[in-house]
């Protein structure tokens, strides 16, 4: 199942919802959406991973690059409600120690 990307907002926070599998083929689309958001001056950007079934290393690289760019601009990137598989992946790669993992956006609104 190919990955789908949907943009929405929770209050003033842009949310990038990932559904399905994210492999090399979806990386350019994801990267483009993240680049657009990094230039818009948000304080927080959330990646909703509740329906993400799989992420490959290219996708993780997009997040690391985006996190770095956002942090330099004073913005925070957070992972929202990752699925069990994705949560394990974030923990194993130690990415969850660098980018916050949250279950809701209440404290950011």
C-alpha positions, -999 to +999 in steps of 0.1 A: +000+000+000+015+033-011+017+061+014-007+091+014+000+126+028-028+148+040-023+184+053-046+198+080-044+221+110-051+217+147-056+253+158-027+271+143-005+239+141+000+224+107-004+186+108+011+163+081-008+130+083+009+100+069-011+069+060+003+037+047+039+029+037+065+055+030+094+043+009+118+059-015+090+066-040+071+089-016+102+107-002+102+135-029+065+144-022+070+143+016+102+163+013+085+190-008+056+193+017+081+196+046+102+222+028+071+243+021+061+242+058+096+250+070+095+284+052+061+294+065+072+305+100+053+281+122+062+276+158+053+239+158+047+214+130+033+180+137+037+147+118+007+125+125+019+089+123-012+072+137-019+055+103+017+051+091+024+014+086+061+017+074+088+043+071+121+036+054+155+053+060+149+079+033+117+090+050+135+092+083+162+113+066+135+138+055+124+142+091+160+147+103+167+173+077+133+191+084+139+190+121+173+206+116+160+234+093+130+240+116+151+242+148+174+267+132+143+289+125+130+285+161+103+260+152+096+226+168+089+194+149+069+168+168+057+132+160+021+127+168+006+094+179+029+070+160+016+035+153+033+007+173+056-003+145+067+033+139+071+040+176+095+010+178+114+023+148+117+058+163+129+043+195+154+019+179+169+047+157+170+070+188+151+096+167+125+097+195+152+111+218+158+140+194+123+148+181+094+148+206+068+121+204+034+132+217-001+117+219-019+150+214-012+187+207-029+201+238+003+216+253+012+234+220-021+251+214 
